[in-house]
Amino acid sequence: MISETGRNKGFTLIEIMISIAILSLGLILILQGLTQCLNILRISQNNLETSLLAEEKMAEMEIAVKQDKEMFSKDTSGESQSGNIEFNWHIRLSPDMEYEDFYEVLTTVNWTEGRRKGSSIFSTYLMIPHG
């Protein structure tokens, strides 16, 4: 299209290429942000599953100790799998030095998902009166 001054109205090839480059850069940044959000979501899911597993194993330990007083001297370990995540856990029960009826329950959970690995340590106290 020719204007009154005799020049073409429109975009030059350089202007189009620059605008495409800017648009591409913006899309790349958006996709990187989306990928990072998905990775964070996966890590959060793994941490949640780790917490739930630790809570379950600590509750099982509490029930076992209340039923069998000899469990005080035993450590417990095990493995489980949830989807493509492998969990290894270890529970150590030890008497508290300050309070006679309290025992520390220390739970360590390690997880592996492909090449990703993580570890969490949970601690709580269990009160079992002697006698």
Secondary structure, 3 states (H helix, E strand, C coil): CECCCCCECCCCHHHHHHHHHHHHHHHHHHHHHHHHHHHHHHHHHHHHHHHHHHHHHHHHHHHHHHHCHHHHHCCEEEEEEECCEEEEEEEEEEECCCCCCEEEEEEEEEEEECCEEEEEEEEEEEECCCC
